[in-house]
Amino acid sequence: MSLILTLSELDGDTLARSSRETLTFARSLADAHGWDLHAVAVGEIPDTAMADLRAQGVAVAHALLHDQLDGDAAPAAIAAAINELHDRLGAGALVGSGTDHAAEVMAHVAARTDLPLASNCTEVAPADGGWDLTRVRWGGVLLEDVHLEADVALLTAAPHQTAAADAVSPGAAELHSFKPELDESLHITRVVERASRGGGISLATAPVVISGGRGVGSAEGFGILEELAELLGGAVGCSRVATNNGWRSHNDQVGQTGTRVAPDLYVACGISGATQHWVGCMSAKKILAINTDPEAPMVTRAHYAVIGDLHELLPALVTEVKNRRGVG
Ligand SMILES: Cc1cc2nc3c(=O)[nH]c(=O)nc-3n(C[C@H](O)[C@H](O)[C@H](O)COP(=O)(O)OP(=O)(O)OC[C@H]3O[C@@H](n4cnc5c(N)ncnc54)[C@H](O)[C@@H]3O)c2cc1C
């Protein structure tokens, strides 16, 4: 066992932020044991992404090339290809991100290899007969220490738990093309259509999230949040109360049963900060709470808070941002 194989996802021409975090996580294991770090990605790997892989200390980058490997739309086929590559390389650990896509692929890998899959890990070290792991449970409020009995560690890295950092020494990032032999029957899911929402900014990766809860009061009330989000280049999120009331789609819900976000700035408007919501936004670099209740958990936990009525504060904030930007 002398290498770790990580599944890397692309965001356009670059390596996705989640994959940079995952490579940093996997590198700690590789560095500690003198193992090589390999990356595998679906399709041709653009030069910019190769530069990212090099910076992460990747020794070899494998490009999976096959007609059936259609971006992120073929988890069963991607898993079969990774399995074939693993059979050749004999990796000691297979690591994916905790993204929906990578988690789905890794679950297929687990089924094919009959290896146990440990998801949402924050730490990993070899131990007698297997691996000692720490992983995130219950939406992020619980850390669990686990012993995994397996020859090969099959893991996903918990999203937003490892800050992506370049390796001290860049890797060689040798590019190898790998053409797996895939059966047509593996191509069981196909993406028929993709519709972009919120001006193309995804809630999960937006640098700014303006989120609203019960205090917003209505679907129309979210108009001012949309305006502020657009001005700041962000996306709109919401609490479960807003989705339950039909004010927003479930796709916008932040929290345990919604999306986990880690923006530079999270603005919580009229959201009390129940644990199930908090676990979805607690990884934000800065949190600003706007709330009438100075005792609300969101207010006491936030980096900044403004106590007041959001219906007065948000229009004033929008006007101020526009003034400073010279926008009419
Ligand atoms: C299994 C389970 C899973 C759940 N998953 C999620 C989840 O993923 N995401 C989630 O969000 N919730 C989730 N919940 C629900 C969660 O427990 C809370 O009920 C919910 O987050 C509360 O939403 P809220 O903060 O909008 O409403 P409230 O708790 O009612 O808070 C409203 C806040 O708005 C403030 N306010 C009112 N008017 C104004 C005003 N004019 N200006 C400023 N502030 C004002 C109030 O002071 C208050 O703090 C889950 C619950 C369960 C049981």
The ligand as a MOL file (V3000), in Angstrom:
LIG
                    3D

  0  0  0     0  0            999 V3000
M  V30 BEGIN CTAB
M  V30 COUNTS 53 58 0 0 0
M  V30 BEGIN ATOM
M  V30 1 C -35.5410 16.8220 11.9620 0
M  V30 2 C -35.5630 18.3140 11.7700 0
M  V30 3 C -34.8080 18.8430 10.7410 0
M  V30 4 C -34.8000 20.2320 10.5330 0
M  V30 5 N -34.0320 20.7380 9.5130 0
M  V30 6 C -33.9730 22.0870 9.3750 0
M  V30 7 C -33.1440 22.6730 8.3640 0
M  V30 8 O -32.4760 21.9950 7.5720 0
M  V30 9 N -33.1170 24.0090 8.2770 0
M  V30 10 C -33.8250 24.8260 9.1140 0
M  V30 11 O -33.7400 26.0430 8.9530 0
M  V30 12 N -34.6120 24.2880 10.0460 0
M  V30 13 C -34.7340 22.9560 10.1900 0
M  V30 14 N -35.5590 22.4470 11.1410 0
M  V30 15 C -36.4620 23.3700 11.8570 0
M  V30 16 C -35.7640 24.0990 12.9810 0
M  V30 17 O -35.8280 23.3210 14.1690 0
M  V30 18 C -36.4480 25.4490 13.2600 0
M  V30 19 O -37.8180 25.2140 13.5110 0
M  V30 20 C -36.3320 26.4390 12.1090 0
M  V30 21 O -34.9870 26.5570 11.7000 0
M  V30 22 C -36.8430 27.8070 12.5800 0
M  V30 23 O -36.8910 28.6780 11.5040 0
M  V30 24 P -36.8290 30.2470 11.7300 0
M  V30 25 O -35.5720 30.5940 12.4540 0
M  V30 26 O -37.0870 30.8850 10.4240 0
M  V30 27 O -38.1190 30.5240 12.6370 0
M  V30 28 P -38.2300 30.8930 14.1460 0
M  V30 29 O -37.5170 29.9340 15.0110 0
M  V30 30 O -39.6840 31.1040 14.4250 0
M  V30 31 O -37.4610 32.2700 14.3010 0
M  V30 32 C -37.8790 33.4640 13.6830 0
M  V30 33 C -36.8950 34.5510 14.1230 0
M  V30 34 O -37.2050 35.7390 13.4320 0
M  V30 35 C -37.0910 36.8350 14.3180 0
M  V30 36 N -37.9450 37.8900 13.7750 0
M  V30 37 C -39.3080 37.9250 13.6980 0
M  V30 38 N -39.7320 39.0420 13.0580 0
M  V30 39 C -38.6040 39.7250 12.7330 0
M  V30 40 C -38.3880 40.9540 12.0470 0
M  V30 41 N -39.3910 41.6780 11.5450 0
M  V30 42 N -37.1000 41.3770 11.8830 0
M  V30 43 C -36.0650 40.6390 12.3630 0
M  V30 44 N -36.2250 39.4590 13.0250 0
M  V30 45 C -37.4780 39.0110 13.1830 0
M  V30 46 C -37.5430 36.3060 15.6560 0
M  V30 47 O -37.0040 37.0530 16.7190 0
M  V30 48 C -36.9550 34.8870 15.6120 0
M  V30 49 O -35.6470 34.8390 16.1660 0
M  V30 50 C -35.5730 21.0710 11.3740 0
M  V30 51 C -36.3070 20.5220 12.4020 0
M  V30 52 C -36.3210 19.1600 12.6060 0
M  V30 53 C -37.1270 18.5960 13.7390 0
M  V30 END ATOM
M  V30 BEGIN BOND
M  V30 1 1 1 2
M  V30 2 1 2 3
M  V30 3 2 2 52
M  V30 4 2 3 4
M  V30 5 1 4 5
M  V30 6 1 4 50
M  V30 7 2 5 6
M  V30 8 1 6 7
M  V30 9 1 6 13
M  V30 10 2 7 8
M  V30 11 1 7 9
M  V30 12 1 9 10
M  V30 13 2 10 11
M  V30 14 1 10 12
M  V30 15 2 12 13
M  V30 16 1 13 14
M  V30 17 1 14 15
M  V30 18 1 14 50
M  V30 19 1 15 16
M  V30 20 1 16 17
M  V30 21 1 16 18
M  V30 22 1 18 19
M  V30 23 1 18 20
M  V30 24 1 20 21
M  V30 25 1 20 22
M  V30 26 1 22 23
M  V30 27 1 23 24
M  V30 28 2 24 25
M  V30 29 1 24 26
M  V30 30 1 24 27
M  V30 31 1 27 28
M  V30 32 2 28 29
M  V30 33 1 28 30
M  V30 34 1 28 31
M  V30 35 1 31 32
M  V30 36 1 32 33
M  V30 37 1 33 34
M  V30 38 1 33 48
M  V30 39 1 34 35
M  V30 40 1 35 36
M  V30 41 1 35 46
M  V30 42 1 36 37
M  V30 43 1 36 45
M  V30 44 2 37 38
M  V30 45 1 38 39
M  V30 46 1 39 40
M  V30 47 2 39 45
M  V30 48 1 40 41
M  V30 49 2 40 42
M  V30 50 1 42 43
M  V30 51 2 43 44
M  V30 52 1 44 45
M  V30 53 1 46 47
M  V30 54 1 46 48
M  V30 55 1 48 49
M  V30 56 2 50 51
M  V30 57 1 51 52
M  V30 58 1 52 53
M  V30 END BOND
M  V30 END CTAB
M  END
